Amino acid sequence: MRIDLILQPDSHIQAPKNVLAFQQPNAKKQRRISERAAKLAAMGVLPRREKLLQLRSAAAASGLSVKEHPVANNNPDRAFYDLWSAGTPETADPYYLEQTKKKLVKRPDRLNEKPSVLPAVEVIAPGGSYNPDFFSHQDLLREAHEVELKKQKAEEKLARQLNICFISLNKHTFKEQVEGLIEEEEIEPQEPEGDTEDTVMGPTATQEKKTEKQRKKEKAQRIKDLQRKVERQVIDKQQQLFQLRSISASVKKQEQRTEMRQAQRKVQQEAQKSMPRRLGRLKFQTPDLDVQLSDELASSLRSLKPEGSILKDRFKSLQKRNIIEPRERARFNRKYKLKYSEKRAFREIE
């Protein structure tokens, strides 16, 4: 029909394309990601998801157990715990540990170390038994005697120091008393002999301004000193090449001294492990030795008199092994004095 011929498009211009049909969201970003993944795959680097898939497939092929993730809380197939049951739930279940936060914390190794190498119960010397050997008993007496000698020497030293302080104080007071009694002669000031010329005291002369020639000369001198210093450093470095033998010998001696000090320090540290440390404001006081004289020894267990206290011995042992700090008995001080008053009933009895 004629209308069809009129409506038939006879333009040579192409129809516009449907851009929305070919557009993709984040096309450039996705293209960059794919290009980077292809580049990493060519280098042998795989994404984390692919690595996990490969590890799981390898573990399933070899028969190894794969780590299971805890079951989700909203999963209906998840097992549940009966809160009112008599038995205890399995604490090894990952979901139970995750929900109750009962994961064990790793204990530091330093907390497993003992504070002292001393044994918990120290065995007394053979001379301390109720029927000791003669020589063992004499050794124990000698040890107790040495302890008492040390205490006596310390007391004598303290007494000597106090006497010296007292004597010096008396001398000082005596000197002050004597100085108060002696009248010091008045010494008249003597005038210097000879003619004295009047000196004019005035402001100091101002420094003259340096000329250009003087400044250039000083600059040249500074440059020469700097060059001489650099040359001296170069000569010293060259001289050190001829002193390599002596330098190596000194380095060896220094290394030997360092090793010796390290060995001594290690020996001291090992010795300090068996010594009580300072844990508080008080020092550890070694208890007195429980020793009996020769005429105090009992002939049998029936006539033996017990000495010492087990409680005090354990308390001192804890202090010596650095478990508790040394302590002393607390002093009770009254803030107010006691007030005594007679009651009426007491007065009536009198």
C-alpha positions in Angstrom: 0.0 0.0 0.0 1.1 3.6 -0.5 1.0 4.3 3.3 3.5 1.5 3.9 5.8 3.0 1.3 5.5 6.4 3.0 6.2 5.0 6.5 9.1 2.9 5.4 12.4 4.4 6.8 14.5 5.5 3.9 17.2 7.3 5.9 20.8 6.3 5.5 21.7 7.2 9.2 21.9 4.3 11.5 19.5 4.0 14.5 21.1 4.8 17.9 22.2 1.8 20.0 20.5 0.9 23.3 23.3 1.9 25.7 21.6 0.4 28.7 21.6 -3.0 27.1 25.4 -3.0 26.9 26.2 -1.2 30.2 27.5 -3.1 33.2 27.8 -1.7 36.8 31.4 -1.3 38.0 32.7 -2.5 34.6 36.1 -0.8 35.0 36.6 -2.0 38.5 35.7 -5.6 37.6 38.0 -5.4 34.6 40.9 -4.2 36.8 40.2 -7.0 39.4 40.2 -9.7 36.6 43.4 -8.3 35.1 45.2 -8.3 38.5 44.0 -11.8 39.3 45.2 -13.0 35.9 48.6 -11.4 36.5 48.9 -12.9 40.0 47.9 -16.4 38.6 50.6 -16.1 36.0 53.1 -15.4 38.9 51.8 -18.4 40.9 49.9 -16.4 43.6 46.4 -17.6 44.2 43.6 -15.8 46.2 42.9 -16.9 49.7 39.6 -18.6 48.8 41.2 -20.8 46.2 44.0 -21.7 48.5 41.6 -22.8 51.2 39.7 -24.9 48.6 42.9 -26.5 47.5 43.9 -27.3 51.1 40.5 -28.8 51.9 40.5 -30.9 48.7 44.1 -32.1 49.5 43.1 -32.9 53.2 40.0 -34.8 52.0 42.1 -36.8 49.5 44.7 -37.7 52.2 42.1 -38.5 54.8 43.1 -35.8 57.3 40.5 -34.1 59.5 39.5 -30.6 58.4 38.9 -28.0 61.1 35.2 -27.6 61.6 33.7 -24.2 62.3 31.2 -23.9 65.2 27.5 -24.4 64.3 25.5 -21.2 63.9 23.2 -20.3 66.8 20.1 -20.1 64.5 20.7 -23.6 63.0 17.7 -25.9 64.1 19.9 -29.0 63.7 22.4 -27.6 66.4 22.7 -29.7 69.5 21.6 -28.0 72.8 22.7 -28.3 76.4 20.4 -29.1 79.3 21.1 -26.6 82.0 19.3 -28.7 84.7 21.1 -31.9 83.9 23.3 -33.5 86.6 26.2 -34.1 84.2 28.6 -31.5 83.0 28.7 -30.7 79.3 31.8 -31.4 77.2 34.0 -28.3 77.4 35.9 -29.4 74.3 33.1 -28.4 72.0 34.0 -25.3 70.0 30.5 -23.8 70.2 30.4 -24.2 74.0 33.8 -22.7 74.4 33.0 -19.8 72.1 29.7 -19.0 73.8 30.8 -19.4 77.5 34.3 -17.9 77.0 36.0 -20.7 78.8 39.0 -20.9 76.7 42.1 -21.7 78.7 44.8 -19.0 78.8 48.3 -20.2 78.4 50.2 -19.9 81.7 53.5 -18.0 81.4 56.6 -20.0 81.9 58.0 -17.6 84.5 55.1 -18.5 86.8 56.1 -22.1 86.8 59.6 -21.3 88.1 60.2 -21.7 91.8 61.2 -18.6 93.7 64.0 -20.5 95.4 66.0 -23.7 94.9 65.9 -24.5 98.7 63.9 -27.5 99.7 60.6 -27.0 101.5 61.8 -28.9 104.6 65.5 -28.6 105.5 66.9 -31.5 107.5 68.7 -30.5 110.6 72.4 -31.3 111.1 73.3 -34.7 112.6 74.4 -32.9 115.8 70.9 -31.8 116.5 69.4 -35.3 117.2 68.5 -36.4 120.7 71.5 -38.8 120.8 74.1 -37.3 118.5 77.6 -38.4 117.7 80.3 -36.6 119.6 82.0 -35.1 116.6 78.7 -34.1 115.0 77.6 -32.4 118.2 80.9 -30.5 118.4 80.5 -29.3 114.8 77.1 -28.0 115.6 78.4 -26.3 118.7 81.2 -24.7 116.7 78.7 -23.4 114.2 76.6 -21.9 116.9 79.7 -20.4 118.5 80.7 -18.7 115.2 77.2 -17.2 114.9 77.4 -15.7 118.4 80.9 -14.3 117.6 79.6 -12.5 114.6 76.8 -11.0 116.7 79.2 -9.9 119.4 81.6 -8.3 116.8 78.7 -6.4 115.3 77.6 -5.1 118.8 81.2 -4.1 119.6 81.5 -2.2 116.3 78.3 -0.4 116.9 79.5 0.5 120.4 82.8 1.9 119.1 81.0 4.0 116.5 78.8 5.4 119.2 81.8 6.2 121.5 83.6 8.0 118.6 80.5 10.1 117.9 80.1 10.9 121.7 83.8 11.9 122.0 83.7 14.1 118.9 80.6 15.8 120.2 82.3 16.4 123.6 85.3 17.9 121.9 83.1 20.2 119.8 81.2 21.5 122.9 84.5 22.0 124.9 86.0 23.9 122.0 83.0 26.2 121.8 83.2 26.9 125.6 86.9 27.7 125.4 86.5 30.0 122.5 83.9 31.9 124.5 86.4 32.5 127.3 89.4 33.5 125.3 89.3 37.1 124.2 90.6 37.5 120.7 92.9 40.5 120.1 91.7 43.1 117.8 93.9 43.2 114.8 94.1 46.7 113.3 94.2 46.8 109.5 97.7 47.7 108.3 98.1 50.1 105.5 100.5 49.1 102.7 103.8 50.9 102.7 105.1 52.9 99.8 103.6 55.6 97.6 100.2 54.8 96.3 99.3 56.3 93.0 95.8 57.1 92.3 94.4 54.9 89.6 91.8 56.2 87.4 88.8 53.8 87.3 86.9 54.2 84.1 85.1 52.3 81.4 87.1 49.7 79.5 88.4 50.7 76.1 86.2 49.4 73.2 87.7 46.9 70.8 88.9 48.4 67.6 87.2 47.3 64.4 89.2 44.8 62.4 90.3 45.7 58.9 89.5 43.7 55.8 93.1 42.5 55.7 92.9 41.1 59.2 89.6 39.3 58.5 91.1 37.7 55.4 94.2 36.6 57.3 92.1 35.0 60.1 89.9 33.2 57.6 93.0 31.8 55.8 94.4 30.7 59.2 91.1 28.9 60.0 91.1 27.1 56.7 94.7 26.0 57.2 93.9 24.7 60.7 90.9 22.7 59.3 93.1 21.2 56.5 95.8 20.3 59.0 93.2 18.6 61.2 91.8 16.6 58.3 95.3 15.6 57.2 96.1 14.5 60.8 93.0 12.3 60.8 94.0 10.7 57.5 97.5 10.0 58.9 96.1 8.5 62.1 93.9 6.1 60.0 96.9 5.1 58.0 98.9 4.5 61.2 96.1 2.2 62.5 96.7 -0.2 59.7 100.2 -0.9 61.1 98.6 -1.4 64.6 96.3 -4.3 63.6 98.2 -6.8 65.6 98.1 -4.8 68.8 94.4 -3.9 68.2 93.5 -7.6 67.7 95.4 -8.5 70.9 93.5 -5.8 72.9 90.2 -7.0 71.4 91.0 -10.6 72.5 91.9 -9.4 76.0 88.6 -7.4 76.2 86.6 -10.5 75.1 88.3 -12.6 77.7 87.5 -10.1 80.4 83.9 -10.0 79.2 83.6 -13.8 79.3 85.2 -13.8 82.8 82.7 -11.2 84.0 79.8 -13.2 82.5 80.9 -16.4 84.2 81.3 -14.5 87.5 77.8 -12.9 87.0 76.4 -16.4 86.3 77.9 -17.8 89.5 76.5 -14.9 91.5 73.1 -15.5 90.0 73.2 -19.2 90.8 74.3 -18.3 94.4 71.5 -15.7 94.8 68.9 -18.4 93.9 69.5 -20.0 97.3 69.6 -16.7 99.2 66.5 -14.8 100.6 65.7 -11.7 98.6 64.4 -8.3 99.8 60.7 -8.5 99.3 59.5 -5.8 101.7 60.8 -3.1 104.0 62.3 -5.7 106.4 65.3 -8.0 105.9 65.2 -11.7 106.6 66.6 -12.6 110.0 68.1 -16.0 110.3 66.6 -17.9 113.2 68.8 -19.1 116.0 70.1 -22.6 115.9 68.4 -25.1 118.2 71.4 -26.6 119.9 71.8 -28.1 123.4 75.0 -28.2 125.4 76.7 -31.4 126.3 75.3 -31.5 129.8 71.8 -30.7 128.5 71.6 -33.8 126.2 68.8 -36.2 127.2 69.6 -39.8 127.9 66.3 -41.1 126.4 63.3 -40.0 124.5 61.2 -40.0 127.7 63.4 -37.3 129.3 63.7 -35.2 126.1 62.3 -31.7 126.3 60.9 -30.3 123.1 62.3 -27.0 121.8 61.3 -24.6 119.1 58.0 -24.3 117.3 56.8 -26.0 114.2 54.7 -23.0 113.2 57.6 -20.6 113.5 59.8 -23.0 111.6 57.3 -23.2 108.7 56.9 -19.4 108.8 60.6 -18.8 108.6 60.9 -21.4 105.8 58.3 -19.5 103.7 60.3 -16.3 104.2 63.6 -17.9 103.4 62.2 -19.4 100.1 60.9 -16.0 99.0 57.3 -17.0 99.1 56.2 -14.4 101.7 58.0 -11.2 102.8 59.5 -11.0 106.3 57.1 -9.6 108.8 57.0 -8.5 112.4 54.3 -8.5 115.0 51.9 -5.6 114.6 52.1 -3.1 117.4 48.8 -2.0 118.9 48.8 1.7 120.0 45.8 3.1 121.7 44.6 6.4 120.3 42.9 7.4 123.6 43.8 6.4 127.1 41.5 4.1 129.0 39.1 5.8 131.3 38.2 4.0 134.5 34.9 4.8 136.3 33.3 3.2 139.3 29.8 1.9 139.0 27.2 2.5 141.6 26.9 -1.2 142.4 30.6 -1.4 143.2 30.4 1.6 145.5 27.6 0.0 147.4 29.7 -3.1 148.0 32.4 -1.0 149.6 
